[in-house]
Amino acid sequence: MDVKGDDMVALGGGEFWMGSDDHYPEEAPARRVRVDPFRIDARPVTNRQFRAFVRDTGHVTLAEIAPTLADYPDADPTLLVAGSSVFVPPSRPVPLDDPGGWWRFVPRAHWRQPLGNSRGLESLLDHPVVHVAYEDAAAYATWAGKRLPSEAEWEFAARGGLDRAPYAWGEALEPGGRHMANYWHGRFPFNNDLADGYMRTSPAGSFPANTFGLFDMIGNVWEWTTDWYAQAQVPAKSCCVPGNPRGGSEAESRADPADRVGRKVLKGGSHLCAPNYCQRYRPAARLAQPIDSPTCHIGFRCAE
């Protein structure tokens, strides 16, 4: 495999049911949409591939750059340090409505040091790259001669032709007791029984591909798409959305008009999605993420 990820899968496009009326409100309504033919990476971009990009271009990720007072005039200057958000499991149950119980901003956490310590990447080269902001993912895609997928393209690919099935592989989360993706097993966030073998990310392609031959479309890491986050809309006099639907505007994507940046749509869930919390290991699931907020469970794949 070339470092630029030439193991892409060509998809013929077509119509499919996007979204869901049976899960989280932001996924509704389920609607019939169409996408044109496109190609998409068979696996998420790995640390090995991202390292080749950085060596070739000198790119510095957002997590490696300290914020400035000009950007955050009300901030404590001592807190303006380079770093990123890392999942730190608590030792006991905590309220599930407060993500502060398990997320920590860790100085010096970035793609080379996912936990913020000096552990190298040698054992993680085939894992998905993490701690990448939207601009980092877009820069890699440009270098590779590709682009990031739209939300509709991503969901079409993840579904693998299984229209309206809740999971990328069918109706059951673990058919016949088989682990189909890397997600949290046990009681989130304090007890992971490692039934699937992984506490954090897994090497790309460790679990079965979907019917389109695509790996890790569910679980492992959330993946950036190009769409600004907006509630899905269906034309008033039609059951169908026009071809190649796109999200809203940057302004519409902000949780508050005063927000500095907009939010893009993440897809696919991650190794932190659990049956008792964030059941977003499904093609229809979507998450609004500020474009300047990388974490230890966000990565990406490219399309063209």
N, C-alpha and C positions, 0 to 999 in steps of 0.2 A: 504493500500500500504506500502510495506517495504521501509525503508529509502534509500535502495540501488536501488530503482526503478525497482521492479520486475514485473511491469505492462508493459512487453515488448510484441511486436507484431512480430510473426514469418512470414517472407515473403519467398515465394518459389523461388525467383530469376527469371531469364529469360532475354529475350532480350527486349530492349526498345530504343527509339530515345532519345539520350542525347544531350543537347545543343540546340542552336537556331540560325537560319540564319536571324531572323527578328528583333533582338533587338541590344544589345551591341556587338561590335566586338569580345570581349574576349570569348563570348559564342559560336562562330562559329568555325568549321562547325557543323551543326547537323549531327550526325552519329549514326549508329546502333551499340549498345554495349550489352554485356551480363554480368550479375552478378550471382554469386552462391547464394544459399539460405542463409539467415542470419536472425538475430533478431535485433530489434531496439527499443529503448525506445519509449513509446507512447507519452511522453511529454519531454520537455527539463528539465534538472536537475534544481531543485529548490533550493532556499536558505535553506529550511529546510533540504534537503538531503545533501547539501554541508556542512552545519553546523555539521551534524552528522559525516561526513568524517573528518572535522578539529578537532572535539573533540576526535575522535578515534585515529588520527595519529599525531596531533600537526602540521599539514601542515601549512606553512606560504606562502601566495600567493606572486607572484612577485610584485604586486602593493603595498604590505606592506613592501618591502625591498628597502632601499635607494640605488640608483646606486653609484658606486665607481669611483674614479678618474682613477683607473687602467683600468676600462672598457671604460671610457669616458675622456681620457686625455686632451682634448681640452675644456672641459666644465667649466663653472663658478662653483666653489665648492659650492656656496650658492644655486645653483639650483639643486644640487644633493640630493633631498629629496624624500621620499616615496610618491607615489600618482598615479593617473591615469587620463585619459582623460574623461571629462564630457561634455555633451551637454548643452550649456547655450544659450537659445534662445535670439536673439537680439530683440530690441523693434520696429524695422522697417526693410524694405527690405534691403538686402545686396547682393553684387555680389555672384552669385551661383558658380563661379569658384574659390572661395577662402574659403575653409573650416575653415580657421582661424576666420571667422566671427561668428562661432557658437561653435567651439571646444575650450575648455580650459583645460590645465593641472591643476588639483586641488590637492594640497597637502592633504594627509590623505584620499583621495578617494580610496576605495577598496570595496570588496564584502560586508563587514559588514556595511559600510557607503557609499552607492552608490553615494551620492552627496557631500561627503567630510565633512558633518556636523555630529552632534551627534545623528541624528535621528536613532533610532534603527530599527531592522529588524522585529519586531513583526507583523507589518502590511504588511510585504513583504515576509513572510515565504513561501508562495505558488507561488511567482513570480520566474521567472528564475534567477538563480545566474548570476551576471555580474561582470565585472572587473576581469575576469579570463584570464590569458595568456595561450598559448598552453600547456605549461608544467604543469599548474595547472589542466587543463581539463584532460590531460593524466594521471596525478597522481590520480585523482578521479576515472577514469575509471579502473585503475589497482586495486585500493582499492575495487571497487565494483565487481571485477572479470570479467570485460568487457574490451572493447577497444573503440576507437573512430571510426566512420564510414569513409569509403573512400568517395571521392566525388561522384563516380558513384553509390555507395550504397545509399548515402543520396538522390541523385536526383531520383533514382528509387523509393525510399520510398515516396518522396514528390509528385511524379506524381500520385501515387495511381492507376496506370493502365490506366490513361488517356493520351495515347501516343500523343505527339506533341501538346497538349492543352497548351495555354499560361499560364494558372493559374492552381493551384493545384486542383481546383474544376471545371474547364471547360473553356469556351470561354469568359465569361464576368467577369469583375473585381468585380462588385457588382450585381450579378444576382437578378433581381426583387427588387433592392434597398437594399438587405441584406448585412450586413457587415460580411465578411468571415474571416477577419484577422485583427490584430492590426498593422495599418500603419498610416502615417500622413494624416490627412484630413484638407484641407485648403491650404494656401500658405506657403510652407516651405521657411525659417526656423523660421519666426516670428509670424505666425498666425496658430494655430491649433484649429479648431472649435470643436474638441472633439466629432465628430459625432459617433465615435465608443466607446466613453466613457473613453478613456485613453490618458493621456498626455505622459506618459512614458511606462514602462512595464505593462503587465496585468498578472493576475494569470494564470499559465499554464493550458491550457484546457478551456479558456474562450470563444473560438470561435469553430465553427463546425469542427469535425474531417474530414479528407479526406476519400476516399473510402476504404483505408486500416486500418482505425481506428486510425490514427495518428494525434495528435494535434500540432498546432503552427509550422508546417513545413514552413509556410510562415509568415513573420512579427514577431512582438514581439522582438526577438533577433536574430542576426546573429549567426551561429553555426559553430564551428571548425570542419574541417575534417582532415584526416591524410595526404592528398595529398599535396606535394609541388606544388606551383603554376607554371603552364607552359601553353603556348598556346596549345589548343587541336590539336591533329594530327590524320590524317586518313591515313592508308597504301595506297601507290600510286596505287596499283592494286586491291584494294578491297573496297567495300562499308562499310565494317564492321571492327570494332576494336576488337581484341581478347578479350576473357572473362576477367572480373575483371580488367578493365583498371586502370592504376595509373598515377599520375602526373609525373613531371620531377624530376630533382635532386635538392638538396638544392642550389647548385651553380646557376643553371638555374633560380631558383625562385627569386633571388635577383634583385631588380630594377637596381642596380649599382654594379659592381664587388667589389667595396670598402665597400659595406654594411656589417655590423657586423653579421647580421643574415639573414636567408632566410625567405620566406613568405609562409604561408599555405593558402589553399583555404577555405574561408568562404562561407556558403550557406544560402539562405532563406530570406535575407532582414531583416529589423527590423522595429520598430515603428517610425523610422526616414525616411523611404522611402516614397516618395510622388509622386503624379502624375506630379508635376512640377519639380521634382528633384529625381534622383536615383530611377527609376522605376524598382527596383530589387525585388519586391514582387512576384517572379516567380520561379518555380523549376530550370529553366535553368540558372538563374543569378548566378554569382560567383564574389568574391572579393578577391584580394590578400592582406593578412594582415601579417605584421612582427610578428614573433612568440613571441616577447618580448613586444608587444604593446596591453595591455588590454584596454578596453573602457567600457563605461556605457551601450553599446548596443550589447555586444558580450557575448554569453553563449555557451552551447553545450548540446548534448545528446549522449548517449552511444549505442554501438552495440555489437553483439557477433555472 
